Amino acid sequence: MIFDRVEGTYKMVASGYAESTPIPEVAVDGNGLATAVAPSRRVGALAPDSLAVAFEDLFETELFPTSR
């Protein structure tokens, strides 16, 4: 799940689902509330700070490939 601030409140802006790969647990603080993770900490195949490059690559190579 990815949350972003929308009009002053945090809202879920994206989520993922995979049958073959278990989804990591949500990081929580001492009160059990969801909390941000370290941007460079790998969870699964990628770290949060490398998602933008991977997402852009997906669009360029898989979804909208250009003929060269």
mmCIF file of the N, C-alpha and C atoms, coordinates in Angstrom:
data_MODEL
# 
_entry.id   MODEL 
# 
loop_
_atom_site.group_PDB 
_atom_site.id 
_atom_site.type_symbol 
_atom_site.label_atom_id 
_atom_site.label_alt_id 
_atom_site.label_comp_id 
_atom_site.label_asym_id 
_atom_site.label_entity_id 
_atom_site.label_seq_id 
_atom_site.pdbx_PDB_ins_code 
_atom_site.Cartn_x 
_atom_site.Cartn_y 
_atom_site.Cartn_z 
_atom_site.occupancy 
_atom_site.B_iso_or_equiv 
_atom_site.pdbx_formal_charge 
_atom_site.auth_seq_id 
_atom_site.auth_comp_id 
_atom_site.auth_asym_id 
_atom_site.auth_atom_id 
_atom_site.pdbx_PDB_model_num 
ATOM 1   N N  . MET A 1 1  ? 0.832  -1.166  0.000   1.00 0.00 ? 1  MET A N  1 
ATOM 2   C CA . MET A 1 1  ? 0.000  0.000   0.000   1.00 0.00 ? 1  MET A CA 1 
ATOM 3   C C  . MET A 1 1  ? 0.883  1.238   0.000   1.00 0.00 ? 1  MET A C  1 
ATOM 4   N N  . ILE A 1 2  ? 0.489  2.212   -0.775  1.00 0.00 ? 2  ILE A N  1 
ATOM 5   C CA . ILE A 1 2  ? 1.224  3.467   -0.832  1.00 0.00 ? 2  ILE A CA 1 
ATOM 6   C C  . ILE A 1 2  ? 0.260  4.585   -0.461  1.00 0.00 ? 2  ILE A C  1 
ATOM 7   N N  . PHE A 1 3  ? 0.670  5.379   0.515   1.00 0.00 ? 3  PHE A N  1 
ATOM 8   C CA . PHE A 1 3  ? -0.150 6.483   0.981   1.00 0.00 ? 3  PHE A CA 1 
ATOM 9   C C  . PHE A 1 3  ? 0.503  7.800   0.585   1.00 0.00 ? 3  PHE A C  1 
ATOM 10  N N  . ASP A 1 4  ? -0.312 8.800   0.313   1.00 0.00 ? 4  ASP A N  1 
ATOM 11  C CA . ASP A 1 4  ? 0.183  10.127  -0.010  1.00 0.00 ? 4  ASP A CA 1 
ATOM 12  C C  . ASP A 1 4  ? -0.763 11.140  0.612   1.00 0.00 ? 4  ASP A C  1 
ATOM 13  N N  . ARG A 1 5  ? -0.248 12.324  0.841   1.00 0.00 ? 5  ARG A N  1 
ATOM 14  C CA . ARG A 1 5  ? -1.087 13.375  1.411   1.00 0.00 ? 5  ARG A CA 1 
ATOM 15  C C  . ARG A 1 5  ? -1.939 13.972  0.301   1.00 0.00 ? 5  ARG A C  1 
ATOM 16  N N  . VAL A 1 6  ? -3.247 13.895  0.482   1.00 0.00 ? 6  VAL A N  1 
ATOM 17  C CA . VAL A 1 6  ? -4.202 14.416  -0.492  1.00 0.00 ? 6  VAL A CA 1 
ATOM 18  C C  . VAL A 1 6  ? -5.127 15.372  0.243   1.00 0.00 ? 6  VAL A C  1 
ATOM 19  N N  . GLU A 1 7  ? -5.078 16.637  -0.127  1.00 0.00 ? 7  GLU A N  1 
ATOM 20  C CA . GLU A 1 7  ? -5.903 17.667  0.507   1.00 0.00 ? 7  GLU A CA 1 
ATOM 21  C C  . GLU A 1 7  ? -5.776 17.657  2.027   1.00 0.00 ? 7  GLU A C  1 
ATOM 22  N N  . GLY A 1 8  ? -4.541 17.515  2.515   1.00 0.00 ? 8  GLY A N  1 
ATOM 23  C CA . GLY A 1 8  ? -4.268 17.608  3.945   1.00 0.00 ? 8  GLY A CA 1 
ATOM 24  C C  . GLY A 1 8  ? -4.414 16.318  4.733   1.00 0.00 ? 8  GLY A C  1 
ATOM 25  N N  . THR A 1 9  ? -4.873 15.245  4.109   1.00 0.00 ? 9  THR A N  1 
ATOM 26  C CA . THR A 1 9  ? -5.014 13.965  4.805   1.00 0.00 ? 9  THR A CA 1 
ATOM 27  C C  . THR A 1 9  ? -4.294 12.876  4.028   1.00 0.00 ? 9  THR A C  1 
ATOM 28  N N  . TYR A 1 10 ? -3.818 11.880  4.741   1.00 0.00 ? 10 TYR A N  1 
ATOM 29  C CA . TYR A 1 10 ? -3.180 10.762  4.058   1.00 0.00 ? 10 TYR A CA 1 
ATOM 30  C C  . TYR A 1 10 ? -4.241 9.810   3.537   1.00 0.00 ? 10 TYR A C  1 
ATOM 31  N N  . LYS A 1 11 ? -4.106 9.426   2.266   1.00 0.00 ? 11 LYS A N  1 
ATOM 32  C CA . LYS A 1 11 ? -5.031 8.490   1.641   1.00 0.00 ? 11 LYS A CA 1 
ATOM 33  C C  . LYS A 1 11 ? -4.234 7.456   0.863   1.00 0.00 ? 11 LYS A C  1 
ATOM 34  N N  . MET A 1 12 ? -4.777 6.239   0.770   1.00 0.00 ? 12 MET A N  1 
ATOM 35  C CA . MET A 1 12 ? -4.108 5.210   -0.001  1.00 0.00 ? 12 MET A CA 1 
ATOM 36  C C  . MET A 1 12 ? -4.240 5.567   -1.481  1.00 0.00 ? 12 MET A C  1 
ATOM 37  N N  . VAL A 1 13 ? -3.117 5.639   -2.185  1.00 0.00 ? 13 VAL A N  1 
ATOM 38  C CA . VAL A 1 13 ? -3.134 6.012   -3.591  1.00 0.00 ? 13 VAL A CA 1 
ATOM 39  C C  . VAL A 1 13 ? -2.793 4.836   -4.508  1.00 0.00 ? 13 VAL A C  1 
ATOM 40  N N  . ALA A 1 14 ? -2.262 3.752   -3.939  1.00 0.00 ? 14 ALA A N  1 
ATOM 41  C CA . ALA A 1 14 ? -1.951 2.568   -4.737  1.00 0.00 ? 14 ALA A CA 1 
ATOM 42  C C  . ALA A 1 14 ? -1.832 1.360   -3.823  1.00 0.00 ? 14 ALA A C  1 
ATOM 43  N N  . SER A 1 15 ? -2.112 0.204   -4.381  1.00 0.00 ? 15 SER A N  1 
ATOM 44  C CA . SER A 1 15 ? -1.935 -1.034  -3.631  1.00 0.00 ? 15 SER A CA 1 
ATOM 45  C C  . SER A 1 15 ? -1.601 -2.135  -4.619  1.00 0.00 ? 15 SER A C  1 
ATOM 46  N N  . GLY A 1 16 ? -1.142 -3.231  -4.109  1.00 0.00 ? 16 GLY A N  1 
ATOM 47  C CA . GLY A 1 16 ? -0.768 -4.335  -4.967  1.00 0.00 ? 16 GLY A CA 1 
ATOM 48  C C  . GLY A 1 16 ? -1.294 -5.648  -4.423  1.00 0.00 ? 16 GLY A C  1 
ATOM 49  N N  . TYR A 1 17 ? -1.360 -6.645  -5.284  1.00 0.00 ? 17 TYR A N  1 
ATOM 50  C CA . TYR A 1 17 ? -1.827 -7.959  -4.889  1.00 0.00 ? 17 TYR A CA 1 
ATOM 51  C C  . TYR A 1 17 ? -1.032 -8.996  -5.652  1.00 0.00 ? 17 TYR A C  1 
ATOM 52  N N  . ALA A 1 18 ? -0.587 -10.010 -4.961  1.00 0.00 ? 18 ALA A N  1 
ATOM 53  C CA . ALA A 1 18 ? 0.157  -11.077 -5.613  1.00 0.00 ? 18 ALA A CA 1 
ATOM 54  C C  . ALA A 1 18 ? -0.203 -12.395 -4.954  1.00 0.00 ? 18 ALA A C  1 
ATOM 55  N N  . GLU A 1 19 ? -0.590 -13.377 -5.753  1.00 0.00 ? 19 GLU A N  1 
ATOM 56  C CA . GLU A 1 19 ? -0.917 -14.687 -5.207  1.00 0.00 ? 19 GLU A CA 1 
ATOM 57  C C  . GLU A 1 19 ? 0.338  -15.488 -4.897  1.00 0.00 ? 19 GLU A C  1 
ATOM 58  N N  . SER A 1 20 ? 1.390  -15.289 -5.678  1.00 0.00 ? 20 SER A N  1 
ATOM 59  C CA . SER A 1 20 ? 2.587  -16.114 -5.525  1.00 0.00 ? 20 SER A CA 1 
ATOM 60  C C  . SER A 1 20 ? 3.581  -15.572 -4.496  1.00 0.00 ? 20 SER A C  1 
ATOM 61  N N  . THR A 1 21 ? 3.547  -14.285 -4.234  1.00 0.00 ? 21 THR A N  1 
ATOM 62  C CA . THR A 1 21 ? 4.492  -13.670 -3.307  1.00 0.00 ? 21 THR A CA 1 
ATOM 63  C C  . THR A 1 21 ? 3.727  -13.064 -2.139  1.00 0.00 ? 21 THR A C  1 
ATOM 64  N N  . PRO A 1 22 ? 4.054  -13.470 -0.906  1.00 0.00 ? 22 PRO A N  1 
ATOM 65  C CA . PRO A 1 22 ? 3.333  -12.871 0.225   1.00 0.00 ? 22 PRO A CA 1 
ATOM 66  C C  . PRO A 1 22 ? 3.639  -11.382 0.353   1.00 0.00 ? 22 PRO A C  1 
ATOM 67  N N  . ILE A 1 23 ? 2.616  -10.612 0.696   1.00 0.00 ? 23 ILE A N  1 
ATOM 68  C CA . ILE A 1 23 ? 2.779  -9.173  0.871   1.00 0.00 ? 23 ILE A CA 1 
ATOM 69  C C  . ILE A 1 23 ? 3.362  -8.921  2.258   1.00 0.00 ? 23 ILE A C  1 
ATOM 70  N N  . PRO A 1 24 ? 4.396  -8.086  2.376   1.00 0.00 ? 24 PRO A N  1 
ATOM 71  C CA . PRO A 1 24 ? 5.009  -7.817  3.683   1.00 0.00 ? 24 PRO A CA 1 
ATOM 72  C C  . PRO A 1 24 ? 4.016  -7.169  4.645   1.00 0.00 ? 24 PRO A C  1 
ATOM 73  N N  . GLU A 1 25 ? 4.251  -7.367  5.920   1.00 0.00 ? 25 GLU A N  1 
ATOM 74  C CA . GLU A 1 25 ? 3.399  -6.759  6.931   1.00 0.00 ? 25 GLU A CA 1 
ATOM 75  C C  . GLU A 1 25 ? 3.567  -5.242  6.915   1.00 0.00 ? 25 GLU A C  1 
ATOM 76  N N  . VAL A 1 26 ? 2.532  -4.535  7.322   1.00 0.00 ? 26 VAL A N  1 
ATOM 77  C CA . VAL A 1 26 ? 2.573  -3.080  7.408   1.00 0.00 ? 26 VAL A CA 1 
ATOM 78  C C  . VAL A 1 26 ? 3.434  -2.692  8.602   1.00 0.00 ? 26 VAL A C  1 
ATOM 79  N N  . ALA A 1 27 ? 4.350  -1.732  8.421   1.00 0.00 ? 27 ALA A N  1 
ATOM 80  C CA . ALA A 1 27 ? 5.185  -1.246  9.522   1.00 0.00 ? 27 ALA A CA 1 
ATOM 81  C C  . ALA A 1 27 ? 4.314  -0.428  10.472  1.00 0.00 ? 27 ALA A C  1 
ATOM 82  N N  . VAL A 1 28 ? 4.406  -0.734  11.758  1.00 0.00 ? 28 VAL A N  1 
ATOM 83  C CA . VAL A 1 28 ? 3.603  -0.013  12.751  1.00 0.00 ? 28 VAL A CA 1 
ATOM 84  C C  . VAL A 1 28 ? 4.501  0.542   13.848  1.00 0.00 ? 28 VAL A C  1 
ATOM 85  N N  . ASP A 1 29 ? 4.011  1.593   14.500  1.00 0.00 ? 29 ASP A N  1 
ATOM 86  C CA . ASP A 1 29 ? 4.749  2.172   15.625  1.00 0.00 ? 29 ASP A CA 1 
ATOM 87  C C  . ASP A 1 29 ? 4.315  1.497   16.923  1.00 0.00 ? 29 ASP A C  1 
ATOM 88  N N  . GLY A 1 30 ? 4.761  2.012   18.050  1.00 0.00 ? 30 GLY A N  1 
ATOM 89  C CA . GLY A 1 30 ? 4.447  1.432   19.350  1.00 0.00 ? 30 GLY A CA 1 
ATOM 90  C C  . GLY A 1 30 ? 2.972  1.421   19.692  1.00 0.00 ? 30 GLY A C  1 
ATOM 91  N N  . ASN A 1 31 ? 2.193  2.269   19.049  1.00 0.00 ? 31 ASN A N  1 
ATOM 92  C CA . ASN A 1 31 ? 0.750  2.323   19.285  1.00 0.00 ? 31 ASN A CA 1 
ATOM 93  C C  . ASN A 1 31 ? -0.044 1.491   18.279  1.00 0.00 ? 31 ASN A C  1 
ATOM 94  N N  . GLY A 1 32 ? 0.660  0.821   17.402  1.00 0.00 ? 32 GLY A N  1 
ATOM 95  C CA . GLY A 1 32 ? -0.018 -0.004  16.407  1.00 0.00 ? 32 GLY A CA 1 
ATOM 96  C C  . GLY A 1 32 ? -0.493 0.752   15.183  1.00 0.00 ? 32 GLY A C  1 
ATOM 97  N N  . LEU A 1 33 ? -0.064 2.010   15.041  1.00 0.00 ? 33 LEU A N  1 
ATOM 98  C CA . LEU A 1 33 ? -0.453 2.811   13.886  1.00 0.00 ? 33 LEU A CA 1 
ATOM 99  C C  . LEU A 1 33 ? 0.565  2.641   12.758  1.00 0.00 ? 33 LEU A C  1 
ATOM 100 N N  . ALA A 1 34 ? 0.085  2.643   11.523  1.00 0.00 ? 34 ALA A N  1 
ATOM 101 C CA . ALA A 1 34 ? 0.991  2.511   10.382  1.00 0.00 ? 34 ALA A CA 1 
ATOM 102 C C  . ALA A 1 34 ? 2.011  3.635   10.397  1.00 0.00 ? 34 ALA A C  1 
ATOM 103 N N  . THR A 1 35 ? 3.231  3.311   10.044  1.00 0.00 ? 35 THR A N  1 
ATOM 104 C CA . THR A 1 35 ? 4.307  4.297   10.043  1.00 0.00 ? 35 THR A CA 1 
ATOM 105 C C  . THR A 1 35 ? 5.147  4.139   8.775   1.00 0.00 ? 35 THR A C  1 
ATOM 106 N N  . ALA A 1 36 ? 5.832  5.179   8.408   1.00 0.00 ? 36 ALA A N  1 
ATOM 107 C CA . ALA A 1 36 ? 6.685  5.136   7.210   1.00 0.00 ? 36 ALA A CA 1 
ATOM 108 C C  . ALA A 1 36 ? 7.886  4.236   7.458   1.00 0.00 ? 36 ALA A C  1 
ATOM 109 N N  . VAL A 1 37 ? 8.351  3.591   6.414   1.00 0.00 ? 37 VAL A N  1 
ATOM 110 C CA . VAL A 1 37 ? 9.550  2.761   6.500   1.00 0.00 ? 37 VAL A CA 1 
ATOM 111 C C  . VAL A 1 37 ? 10.732 3.546   5.942   1.00 0.00 ? 37 VAL A C  1 
ATOM 112 N N  . ALA A 1 38 ? 11.926 3.069   6.234   1.00 0.00 ? 38 ALA A N  1 
ATOM 113 C CA . ALA A 1 38 ? 13.125 3.704   5.694   1.00 0.00 ? 38 ALA A CA 1 
ATOM 114 C C  . ALA A 1 38 ? 13.102 3.572   4.168   1.00 0.00 ? 38 ALA A C  1 
ATOM 115 N N  . PRO A 1 39 ? 13.261 4.672   3.440   1.00 0.00 ? 39 PRO A N  1 
ATOM 116 C CA . PRO A 1 39 ? 13.141 4.638   1.978   1.00 0.00 ? 39 PRO A CA 1 
ATOM 117 C C  . PRO A 1 39 ? 14.118 3.691   1.287   1.00 0.00 ? 39 PRO A C  1 
ATOM 118 N N  . SER A 1 40 ? 15.277 3.450   1.869   1.00 0.00 ? 40 SER A N  1 
ATOM 119 C CA . SER A 1 40 ? 16.258 2.598   1.205   1.00 0.00 ? 40 SER A CA 1 
ATOM 120 C C  . SER A 1 40 ? 16.214 1.145   1.696   1.00 0.00 ? 40 SER A C  1 
ATOM 121 N N  . ARG A 1 41 ? 15.297 0.823   2.609   1.00 0.00 ? 41 ARG A N  1 
ATOM 122 C CA . ARG A 1 41 ? 15.197 -0.551  3.118   1.00 0.00 ? 41 ARG A CA 1 
ATOM 123 C C  . ARG A 1 41 ? 14.417 -1.412  2.129   1.00 0.00 ? 41 ARG A C  1 
ATOM 124 N N  . ARG A 1 42 ? 15.082 -2.457  1.650   1.00 0.00 ? 42 ARG A N  1 
ATOM 125 C CA . ARG A 1 42 ? 14.459 -3.353  0.680   1.00 0.00 ? 42 ARG A CA 1 
ATOM 126 C C  . ARG A 1 42 ? 13.365 -4.181  1.333   1.00 0.00 ? 42 ARG A C  1 
ATOM 127 N N  . VAL A 1 43 ? 12.209 -4.215  0.687   1.00 0.00 ? 43 VAL A N  1 
ATOM 128 C CA . VAL A 1 43 ? 11.111 -5.065  1.109   1.00 0.00 ? 43 VAL A CA 1 
ATOM 129 C C  . VAL A 1 43 ? 10.689 -5.827  -0.139  1.00 0.00 ? 43 VAL A C  1 
ATOM 130 N N  . GLY A 1 44 ? 11.009 -7.087  -0.192  1.00 0.00 ? 44 GLY A N  1 
ATOM 131 C CA . GLY A 1 44 ? 10.780 -7.839  -1.422  1.00 0.00 ? 44 GLY A CA 1 
ATOM 132 C C  . GLY A 1 44 ? 11.882 -7.519  -2.420  1.00 0.00 ? 44 GLY A C  1 
ATOM 133 N N  . ALA A 1 45 ? 11.492 -7.306  -3.659  1.00 0.00 ? 45 ALA A N  1 
ATOM 134 C CA . ALA A 1 45 ? 12.477 -7.090  -4.719  1.00 0.00 ? 45 ALA A CA 1 
ATOM 135 C C  . ALA A 1 45 ? 13.067 -5.692  -4.736  1.00 0.00 ? 45 ALA A C  1 
ATOM 136 N N  . LEU A 1 46 ? 12.335 -4.696  -4.209  1.00 0.00 ? 46 LEU A N  1 
ATOM 137 C CA . LEU A 1 46 ? 12.775 -3.306  -4.314  1.00 0.00 ? 46 LEU A CA 1 
ATOM 138 C C  . LEU A 1 46 ? 12.658 -2.559  -2.996  1.00 0.00 ? 46 LEU A C  1 
ATOM 139 N N  . ALA A 1 47 ? 13.358 -1.452  -2.921  1.00 0.00 ? 47 ALA A N  1 
ATOM 140 C CA . ALA A 1 47 ? 13.212 -0.514  -1.808  1.00 0.00 ? 47 ALA A CA 1 
ATOM 141 C C  . ALA A 1 47 ? 12.292 0.611   -2.275  1.00 0.00 ? 47 ALA A C  1 
ATOM 142 N N  . PRO A 1 48 ? 11.575 1.258   -1.351  1.00 0.00 ? 48 PRO A N  1 
ATOM 143 C CA . PRO A 1 48 ? 10.659 2.330   -1.765  1.00 0.00 ? 48 PRO A CA 1 
ATOM 144 C C  . PRO A 1 48 ? 11.308 3.416   -2.627  1.00 0.00 ? 48 PRO A C  1 
ATOM 145 N N  . ASP A 1 49 ? 12.576 3.751   -2.339  1.00 0.00 ? 49 ASP A N  1 
ATOM 146 C CA . ASP A 1 49 ? 13.201 4.823   -3.113  1.00 0.00 ? 49 ASP A CA 1 
ATOM 147 C C  . ASP A 1 49 ? 13.630 4.395   -4.517  1.00 0.00 ? 49 ASP A C  1 
ATOM 148 N N  . SER A 1 50 ? 13.453 3.115   -4.865  1.00 0.00 ? 50 SER A N  1 
ATOM 149 C CA . SER A 1 50 ? 13.775 2.675   -6.227  1.00 0.00 ? 50 SER A CA 1 
ATOM 150 C C  . SER A 1 50 ? 12.522 2.346   -7.031  1.00 0.00 ? 50 SER A C  1 
ATOM 151 N N  . LEU A 1 51 ? 11.346 2.584   -6.464  1.00 0.00 ? 51 LEU A N  1 
ATOM 152 C CA . LEU A 1 51 ? 10.102 2.264   -7.163  1.00 0.00 ? 51 LEU A CA 1 
ATOM 153 C C  . LEU A 1 51 ? 9.868  3.139   -8.392  1.00 0.00 ? 51 LEU A C  1 
ATOM 154 N N  . ALA A 1 52 ? 10.196 4.414   -8.314  1.00 0.00 ? 52 ALA A N  1 
ATOM 155 C CA . ALA A 1 52 ? 9.936  5.321   -9.440  1.00 0.00 ? 52 ALA A CA 1 
ATOM 156 C C  . ALA A 1 52 ? 10.658 4.863   -10.701 1.00 0.00 ? 52 ALA A C  1 
ATOM 157 N N  . VAL A 1 53 ? 11.911 4.486   -10.575 1.00 0.00 ? 53 VAL A N  1 
ATOM 158 C CA . VAL A 1 53 ? 12.695 4.052   -11.736 1.00 0.00 ? 53 VAL A CA 1 
ATOM 159 C C  . VAL A 1 53 ? 12.119 2.748   -12.293 1.00 0.00 ? 53 VAL A C  1 
ATOM 160 N N  . ALA A 1 54 ? 11.764 1.810   -11.413 1.00 0.00 ? 54 ALA A N  1 
ATOM 161 C CA . ALA A 1 54 ? 11.207 0.533   -11.859 1.00 0.00 ? 54 ALA A CA 1 
ATOM 162 C C  . ALA A 1 54 ? 9.851  0.734   -12.531 1.00 0.00 ? 54 ALA A C  1 
ATOM 163 N N  . PHE A 1 55 ? 9.031  1.612   -11.994 1.00 0.00 ? 55 PHE A N  1 
ATOM 164 C CA . PHE A 1 55 ? 7.716  1.878   -12.559 1.00 0.00 ? 55 PHE A CA 1 
ATOM 165 C C  . PHE A 1 55 ? 7.846  2.522   -13.935 1.00 0.00 ? 55 PHE A C  1 
ATOM 166 N N  . GLU A 1 56 ? 8.756  3.462   -14.071 1.00 0.00 ? 56 GLU A N  1 
ATOM 167 C CA . GLU A 1 56 ? 8.987  4.104   -15.363 1.00 0.00 ? 56 GLU A CA 1 
ATOM 168 C C  . GLU A 1 56 ? 9.495  3.089   -16.382 1.00 0.00 ? 56 GLU A C  1 
ATOM 169 N N  . ASP A 1 57 ? 10.382 2.209   -15.942 1.00 0.00 ? 57 ASP A N  1 
ATOM 170 C CA . ASP A 1 57 ? 10.908 1.175   -16.828 1.00 0.00 ? 57 ASP A CA 1 
ATOM 171 C C  . ASP A 1 57 ? 9.790  0.235   -17.292 1.00 0.00 ? 57 ASP A C  1 
ATOM 172 N N  . LEU A 1 58 ? 8.872  -0.094  -16.396 1.00 0.00 ? 58 LEU A N  1 
ATOM 173 C CA . LEU A 1 58 ? 7.742  -0.939  -16.753 1.00 0.00 ? 58 LEU A CA 1 
ATOM 174 C C  . LEU A 1 58 ? 6.937  -0.310  -17.883 1.00 0.00 ? 58 LEU A C  1 
ATOM 175 N N  . PHE A 1 59 ? 6.649  0.967   -17.779 1.00 0.00 ? 59 PHE A N  1 
ATOM 176 C CA . PHE A 1 59 ? 5.882  1.645   -18.821 1.00 0.00 ? 59 PHE A CA 1 
ATOM 177 C C  . PHE A 1 59 ? 6.650  1.708   -20.132 1.00 0.00 ? 59 PHE A C  1 
ATOM 178 N N  . GLU A 1 60 ? 7.937  1.969   -20.061 1.00 0.00 ? 60 GLU A N  1 
ATOM 179 C CA . GLU A 1 60 ? 8.722  2.124   -21.289 1.00 0.00 ? 60 GLU A CA 1 
ATOM 180 C C  . GLU A 1 60 ? 8.984  0.803   -21.996 1.00 0.00 ? 60 GLU A C  1 
ATOM 181 N N  . THR A 1 61 ? 9.140  -0.277  -21.235 1.00 0.00 ? 61 THR A N  1 
ATOM 182 C CA . THR A 1 61 ? 9.536  -1.540  -21.862 1.00 0.00 ? 61 THR A CA 1 
ATOM 183 C C  . THR A 1 61 ? 8.403  -2.539  -22.023 1.00 0.00 ? 61 THR A C  1 
ATOM 184 N N  . GLU A 1 62 ? 7.430  -2.530  -21.135 1.00 0.00 ? 62 GLU A N  1 
ATOM 185 C CA . GLU A 1 62 ? 6.390  -3.547  -21.172 1.00 0.00 ? 62 GLU A CA 1 
ATOM 186 C C  . GLU A 1 62 ? 5.041  -3.027  -21.658 1.00 0.00 ? 62 GLU A C  1 
ATOM 187 N N  . LEU A 1 63 ? 4.599  -1.906  -21.133 1.00 0.00 ? 63 LEU A N  1 
ATOM 188 C CA . LEU A 1 63 ? 3.252  -1.433  -21.439 1.00 0.00 ? 63 LEU A CA 1 
ATOM 189 C C  . LEU A 1 63 ? 3.174  -0.614  -22.710 1.00 0.00 ? 63 LEU A C  1 
ATOM 190 N N  . PHE A 1 64 ? 4.166  0.215   -22.946 1.00 0.00 ? 64 PHE A N  1 
ATOM 191 C CA . PHE A 1 64 ? 4.154  1.080   -24.119 1.00 0.00 ? 64 PHE A CA 1 
ATOM 192 C C  . PHE A 1 64 ? 5.513  1.038   -24.822 1.00 0.00 ? 64 PHE A C  1 
ATOM 193 N N  . PRO A 1 65 ? 5.912  -0.139  -25.312 1.00 0.00 ? 65 PRO A N  1 
ATOM 194 C CA . PRO A 1 65 ? 7.220  -0.204  -25.975 1.00 0.00 ? 65 PRO A CA 1 
ATOM 195 C C  . PRO A 1 65 ? 7.221  0.584   -27.280 1.00 0.00 ? 65 PRO A C  1 
ATOM 196 N N  . THR A 1 66 ? 8.333  1.188   -27.553 1.00 0.00 ? 66 THR A N  1 
ATOM 197 C CA . THR A 1 66 ? 8.464  1.934   -28.807 1.00 0.00 ? 66 THR A CA 1 
ATOM 198 C C  . THR A 1 66 ? 9.208  1.062   -29.813 1.00 0.00 ? 66 THR A C  1 
ATOM 199 N N  . SER A 1 67 ? 8.816  1.150   -31.048 1.00 0.00 ? 67 SER A N  1 
ATOM 200 C CA . SER A 1 67 ? 9.524  0.379   -32.068 1.00 0.00 ? 67 SER A CA 1 
ATOM 201 C C  . SER A 1 67 ? 10.767 1.157   -32.481 1.00 0.00 ? 67 SER A C  1 
ATOM 202 N N  . ARG A 1 68 ? 11.866 0.474   -32.498 1.00 0.00 ? 68 ARG A N  1 
ATOM 203 C CA . ARG A 1 68 ? 13.144 1.133   -32.842 1.00 0.00 ? 68 ARG A CA 1 
ATOM 204 C C  . ARG A 1 68 ? 13.770 0.454   -34.010 1.00 0.00 ? 68 ARG A C  1 
# 
